[in-house]
Amino acid sequence: SSLLPWICCHWQSISHRLVYPSLLAFPQNQCTMSAIAISHAISSPNSLCVRKLMTRTRPGNGILFSSIASIATWRSYHSLRPQSRFFRIPNGSSKRSSVFTGSKPLSPVMEWQDCTVKMELDVPISVAYNCYSDREAIPRWMPFISSVKILEDKPDLSRWSLKYEAFDRDFEFTWLARNMQPIPNQKIHWRSLEGLPNRGAVRFYPKGPSSCIVELTVSYEVPQILVPVASALRPLLKRLLRSGLERFATFVKSYQADFN
């Protein structure tokens, strides 16, 4: 029972003198491997090596076995204590993770869902791109977006409001979005900075001199209030986005007339 405190107090001396086992006060044939195991248990964060070394020691070292197990257990616990360490729940490739420390309780994490729709438009690609670039006009053809307001001092930022009735409830969400650097006549993309987590992109592909294909992709994290109906949310959003593009196809025609 007094062996463990002695080892803990003298482990540095033991580890430095392991290369000379005869200098140790213990019998070499029984304690050398145990001392090595103890040294590794204290100095190494990987306790698996301790188990391997323990299996190679000879019988009769019951006290040392319990000592090694105690030290290894202490080491494992010490390495897992919350010390500015962050843990993430893995949830896929393009997915957002909740970050928590060991002192915080686990919370459910919803994966990011993607929804993509595309449509051919009978307008030149430049007309479609310029029309879609007018963010404050989006509520005129996107059914579930109630308003978009561009910040006067930061034109790359805009505040969005969503209002829609579904699943026998009225839903309203807001978020602040940043428009990323666009690629003229090819891509418009954004990501939310606060509020409802979402990001997306609109891509434009030439079809002919007077037509193009518009592809809209929206990625979002399911709001907590919609978790019970998460499986039905993607089909609903896809219908809404397709309806929006159909209305955009009509809207862009009038825009083209004004543009010309």
N, C-alpha and C positions, 0 to 999 in steps of 0.2 A: 504493500500500500504506500510505502514511502519512496518507491522507485520512480513513480511518475513525476512528483515534484522535483526530484533531483535531476531527472532528464530535462525537464522544461527549463530549469535554471542553468543547466550546463550544455544545452543543445548546440550552441555555437562552438564550444570547445570540442564537442563530440564530432560535429560535422567537419571541423578542420583537421581532426586527428584520425578520421576514418581511413586515410591512406596508410596509417600506421596502427593497425588493429591491436598489435601487441602492447601498445601504450595504454589501451583502455583497461579499466579495472575489472571488466567482465571477461568471462571465458570467451576466447575468440571463436571457437567452433559453434557456439550457440547464439551469441549476441551480435556478431558483426552485421548479419543481414537485418536483424531487428533494428539495430542502430541506424543503418542506412535507410530503412523504411521510415523510422521516426524523423530522420533528417529531411527526407523528401516530403513527409506529411506536413512538416512545419514550413518548409521553404518553398514548396510547390503548390500552386492552386489546383492542380489536377490530382484528385485523390484516387484515380484509377490506377496510377502507377503504384500507389500504396497497396492496393489489393493484390496486384501482381507480385510484389515483393513479399507480401505476407504469405502467399501460397507457397513460396519457395523456402521459407524458414523451417527449421526442424521443430518437431514436437517438444514440449517442455517449456515453451516460452509463453505460457498462458498470461502471465502478468504483462509481458511486453505486448502480446496481442491486444489485450484490452486497452493498453496505453495507446497503441497505434490507432485503434478504432476511435478512442476518445479524441485524440489529436486531430485525426482526419475529419471526424464529425464537426469539431470546433472550427476547423479550417473551412469546411464546406459552408457551414452556417455563416461564418464571418464574411466569406466572399459573396454571399447572397443578400447581406443586409443592405437596405436602401442607403447608398452613399452617393447621391447624385447620379445613380445609374437609371437609365430609362429602358423600359421594356415595351416591345410592340407586339400586338397580336397580329400574326401574319394573315392576310386575307386576299392574296392573289396578286396578279401582275400589275394591273393598273388600278391599283386600288389604294384608297387612303386608309391609314392605320390610326387608332386612338393611342395616344401616348400616355403612359401612367408610370408612376414609380411604385416600388414595392410597398409603400405605405398607403397607396390608394386602392380602393376596392375595384375589382374588375367591372367593366361596364360593357353592355352589348355593342357591337360594332357592325354597322351596315356596310355592305360593299358598295362600291361605285357602279352604277349601271349606265350603259351606253344605249343610245337610241339614234338611229340614222334613217333618214328618208331622202330621196332625191327625185327630181322632176325635170323634164325637158321644157324649156321656155322658148317661145317664138320671138325672142328679142336678141340683139347682139350681146355678147358677153360683157362689153363695157357698160351697156345700159343696165343690165342686171346687177353688176357690181356696184355701180354708183347709186342705184336705188336702194340696195340692201345696206349701203354704208350710212344711210340716213337713219340713225338709231331711234330718234324721237318719233319717226313715222311708223315704226314697227307695230305699235298697238293698232294701227289702222287695218292691218291684215293678219296679225297673229291673235287668235281668239282669246287666249288666256292671259295675255300681257295687258295689264290695265294702263300702265304708264311707264315711260322711260324719260328721265331727265338728266341731261348732260351737265356736269358741274362747270360753272362758268370759269373758275380759276384753274381747273384741270380738265381740259376737254377730252382727255383719254379715259376719264372716269365717268361713270353714269350710274344713276340709282334706278333700280327696276322694281316694279310692283307686279305681283301676280295675284289674280283673283279668279277663282273658279269653283263651281259647285260640282261635287262628285261624291259618290258613296254616301248620299243623303246628308252631306255636310257642306258648309261653305268654308273654303280654304283661302287664306291670304298669306303670302310670303313676300318679303322684300330682300334685296341684296345690293351690294355695291360691287360693280364690275369694272375691271380694267381691260380696255381694248389693247391687245398686243400689237406689235408692229405688223401691219398688213402687207400682203403682197398684191400689188395692184392687178386687178382683173383675174386674180387666182385664189386668194384666200383672205378671209376675215376671221379672226379668232379672239377669244376673250377668256377670262377666268374671274370668278368672284373673289373678292377680298374679305368680305364680311357678309353675314346674313346666310341665306340659303346656299349651301355649298354646291357649286356647279361650274362647268367650263364647257366650251364648245367651239365649233368652227363651221364656217360656210365656205365651201370650195366651189369654184366655177371652172367648168371644162367647156372648151369650144366644141360646138357640134357642126357648125357651118357659118357662113358669113352673116347670117341673120338669126341664128339660134344658138342655144347653149344648154348645158346641164348644170343644175344647181344641186349640190349635195349638202344637207344640213345634219350635223352631228351634235348632239347634246349629251353631256355626261353629268351625272348628278348623284348626290348621296341621298338616300331615302330619308326624308324627315322622320323624326321619332313618332310623330302623330300618325304617320302613314305606314308604319312598320307592319301592322296587322294585315294590310292590303297590298304589301309590297309586290307580290307576284302579279297583281292586276294593274300595277302602276305603269309598267313599261308599255303594254298594249294600248292603254289609254293615252299615254304621251305620244306614242307613234301616230295614233289617229289625229291627235291635235296638231302635231307637226305637219302631217300630210295635208290636213285641212288648211293650215297656215300657208303652205307653199302653193296650194291651189288658189287661195285668195291673193297671194303674192303674184301669181301668173296674170291675174286680172289687173291687179294694181299696177304692175310694171308696164302694162300696155298704155295706161293713161299717163304714166310717168314718161314713157317714151315720146308720146305726143307732145307733152310739155317740153321735153328735153330737146326735141327737134325744133 
